[in-house]
Structures are given as C-alpha cells and as structure tokens.
Amino acid sequence: MLSRAEIFEKLKEILLFADAKNSDLIKNCDESTKLVTDLGFNSVSVLYMVIAIEESFGIVFDNVSMNDFDTIGDVVTYIEAKLK
C-alpha cells in the first residue's frame, strides 16, 4: 500500500504530464494547492488527470465531477480511499 506522501508524489508526476505548461506551479505545490484557482485546471484538464490517475493507480473514479476536488489534497484523499 502506498503512503499518502507516495500518492502525492505520484500525483504530482501525473499533473506534470497532464498540464506541462504549469510545471513550475505543480513542482512547488502542496496538498492545499487548488486545482482551478491555483493551477488553472478546467474540465478538460481534470478529465485528463482522472484518466491518467485511473491508469497509474489502477482505480476507477465513481461518477465524480470537477466540483468534487477543490485541492490536490482532495484528490490524494480520494485515491487513498480507493486503494484501501
């Protein structure tokens, strides 16, 4: 089982791949970083992120929307719960 810190680091790698234009922001983010207001994610960015997370972690998101994840920490918490 991955630790929360390991999930966070792997998620940062996914975010860098999904949104390379914000690489400096993503490299310096923490769990309180907001996906929309801090990183400028939109619904398409979130969709790419979800697909990449599903493939990387081997999980399936259950009918989630962009509004379900305000911060990177929210995404880490969701992944952590799905991996249990």
Backbone bond lengths (Angstrom), bond angles and torsions (degrees), N, CA, C in turn:
res aa  C-N    CA-C-N  psi(-1)  N-CA   C-N-CA  omega(-1)  CA-C   N-CA-C  phi
1 M - - - 1.467 - - 1.531 109.22 -
2 L 1.299 115.07 133.71 1.454 120.50 179.03 1.528 111.14 -75.45
3 S 1.325 116.03 143.00 1.459 119.78 174.53 1.526 108.75 -76.17
4 R 1.319 115.89 165.49 1.468 120.59 178.33 1.532 109.86 -59.51
5 A 1.325 117.50 -40.62 1.466 121.54 179.70 1.528 110.96 -64.13
6 E 1.317 117.26 -39.34 1.465 120.96 178.51 1.535 110.99 -66.68
7 I 1.333 116.07 -40.71 1.472 120.36 176.99 1.531 108.90 -61.70
8 F 1.321 116.87 -44.60 1.466 121.65 -179.42 1.531 110.54 -60.08
9 E 1.315 117.78 -46.60 1.464 121.19 -179.00 1.530 111.24 -64.81
10 K 1.324 116.82 -40.99 1.464 120.19 178.48 1.533 110.11 -66.46
11 L 1.328 116.27 -37.98 1.463 120.76 177.87 1.527 110.59 -64.04
12 K 1.318 117.69 -39.90 1.465 120.47 177.49 1.531 110.38 -60.50
13 E 1.320 117.24 -40.43 1.466 120.58 177.10 1.528 110.81 -61.14
14 I 1.329 116.19 -42.47 1.468 121.35 178.81 1.529 109.98 -63.95
15 L 1.325 116.85 -44.41 1.462 120.71 -179.72 1.531 110.84 -63.02
16 L 1.320 117.07 -38.17 1.470 120.74 177.39 1.519 110.52 -62.31
17 F 1.315 115.87 -40.30 1.464 120.36 179.15 1.530 110.66 -69.50
18 A 1.332 116.75 -41.80 1.462 121.67 -176.36 1.531 112.40 -73.07
19 D 1.320 116.50 -27.39 1.465 119.48 -173.98 1.525 110.05 -145.14
20 A 1.312 117.04 70.09 1.467 122.77 -175.12 1.532 113.26 -62.96
21 K 1.322 117.67 -25.56 1.471 119.47 -177.62 1.528 112.25 -65.97
22 N 1.317 117.37 -21.74 1.465 122.14 178.68 1.525 111.80 -103.89
23 S 1.318 117.73 28.64 1.465 120.40 -171.71 1.527 113.33 -57.56
24 D 1.328 118.69 -40.78 1.464 119.96 179.74 1.524 111.58 -64.28
25 L 1.337 116.17 -41.71 1.468 120.08 178.48 1.525 110.95 -64.29
26 I 1.320 116.57 -42.30 1.464 120.87 -177.22 1.527 110.35 -68.76
27 K 1.315 117.47 -42.37 1.469 120.40 179.97 1.514 112.08 -60.36
28 N 1.325 117.25 -30.41 1.467 121.88 -177.13 1.524 113.33 -103.33
29 C 1.326 117.88 10.92 1.458 120.68 -176.80 1.532 110.82 -77.34
30 D 1.318 114.66 166.32 1.459 121.27 171.46 1.525 107.39 -135.81
31 E 1.311 116.60 -173.85 1.469 118.29 -175.15 1.524 113.55 -67.61
32 S 1.323 117.70 -17.89 1.468 119.57 179.64 1.528 112.76 -89.06
33 T 1.328 117.25 -3.12 1.468 120.97 178.85 1.517 110.01 -64.36
34 K 1.324 115.89 129.03 1.472 121.16 -178.45 1.523 109.67 -86.14
35 L 1.331 114.88 133.55 1.459 120.56 -177.13 1.522 112.52 -64.03
36 V 1.319 117.69 -43.71 1.465 120.94 -174.93 1.526 111.23 -85.15
37 T 1.330 117.37 -55.36 1.465 119.20 -173.01 1.522 113.06 -76.19
38 D 1.325 119.01 -34.20 1.467 120.67 -178.61 1.532 112.43 -89.61
39 L 1.324 117.02 -41.55 1.462 120.64 -175.84 1.527 113.56 -101.05
40 G 1.334 116.91 -10.62 1.460 120.30 177.49 1.521 114.39 73.91
41 F 1.330 117.36 23.70 1.458 120.29 178.97 1.527 109.90 -66.98
42 N 1.324 114.86 145.28 1.460 120.97 172.80 1.528 107.53 -121.51
43 S 1.299 117.49 -174.67 1.468 119.98 -175.41 1.530 111.91 -61.38
44 V 1.325 117.63 -34.81 1.471 120.66 178.66 1.520 110.49 -68.95
45 S 1.328 117.60 -42.98 1.465 121.55 177.53 1.522 110.86 -59.86
46 V 1.327 115.71 -42.65 1.465 120.16 179.56 1.527 110.18 -64.87
47 L 1.329 117.42 -40.11 1.464 121.08 178.50 1.526 110.50 -60.63
48 Y 1.324 117.12 -47.32 1.467 120.62 177.39 1.528 111.15 -60.11
49 M 1.333 115.73 -41.41 1.456 120.43 179.04 1.531 110.53 -61.48
50 V 1.329 116.85 -46.07 1.469 121.25 -179.17 1.528 110.82 -60.79
51 I 1.318 117.11 -45.10 1.468 120.76 179.91 1.526 110.40 -61.44
52 A 1.322 116.26 -45.38 1.461 120.48 -179.75 1.528 111.56 -64.77
53 I 1.323 117.26 -39.24 1.462 121.33 178.62 1.522 110.08 -65.02
54 E 1.331 116.46 -44.32 1.471 119.81 179.47 1.525 110.55 -58.46
55 E 1.327 116.71 -44.04 1.467 120.06 -179.08 1.522 111.73 -69.84
56 S 1.324 117.47 -42.60 1.463 121.35 -176.42 1.527 113.38 -70.70
57 F 1.322 116.40 -39.59 1.462 120.26 -175.47 1.530 113.12 -99.70
58 G 1.338 117.37 -8.44 1.456 120.05 -179.38 1.514 113.14 67.76
59 I 1.332 116.33 36.38 1.467 120.99 178.71 1.526 108.74 -121.09
60 V 1.338 115.98 168.99 1.462 121.68 176.88 1.525 107.59 -126.01
61 F 1.321 116.03 129.68 1.464 120.79 177.24 1.516 108.79 -77.78
62 D 1.321 116.73 138.25 1.458 122.94 179.59 1.521 110.25 -98.65
63 N 1.316 116.98 103.92 1.472 122.37 174.25 1.526 113.46 34.74
64 V 1.298 116.51 58.97 1.454 120.30 178.23 1.518 109.41 -99.95
65 S 1.323 115.36 154.67 1.457 119.96 176.73 1.522 108.66 -124.05
66 M 1.294 114.73 171.87 1.454 120.47 -179.81 1.528 111.36 -58.09
67 N 1.309 116.88 -30.34 1.466 121.30 -178.11 1.525 112.91 -72.71
68 D 1.334 117.45 -13.79 1.458 120.60 -179.48 1.520 112.57 -76.13
69 F 1.328 117.54 -17.17 1.458 121.70 -175.89 1.516 110.00 -127.03
70 D 1.322 115.73 105.97 1.462 120.83 178.47 1.534 110.07 -88.91
71 T 1.321 116.17 -43.11 1.463 120.90 -175.88 1.531 111.21 -121.88
72 I 1.316 114.88 167.27 1.458 120.14 174.67 1.532 109.65 -61.50
73 G 1.320 116.63 -35.96 1.465 121.06 177.27 1.518 112.32 -59.79
74 D 1.342 117.45 -36.27 1.465 120.96 176.96 1.525 110.63 -61.84
75 V 1.329 116.55 -40.04 1.464 121.15 179.28 1.521 109.94 -68.31
76 V 1.327 117.03 -42.73 1.470 120.94 178.69 1.529 109.85 -60.57
77 T 1.316 117.15 -43.86 1.471 121.57 179.14 1.521 110.81 -60.83
78 Y 1.327 116.73 -42.91 1.468 121.10 179.47 1.529 110.42 -62.90
79 I 1.334 116.72 -47.32 1.463 120.72 179.55 1.529 110.52 -61.62
80 E 1.316 115.70 -44.09 1.469 121.13 -179.93 1.530 111.04 -58.04
81 A 1.334 116.49 -43.35 1.472 121.14 179.23 1.518 111.24 -66.07
82 K 1.331 117.27 -38.67 1.468 120.71 -178.68 1.530 111.75 -71.05
83 L 1.315 117.71 -25.92 1.464 121.06 -178.32 1.524 112.96 -82.20
84 K 1.333 117.52 -11.28 1.476 121.16 -177.86 1.510 110.91 -76.53
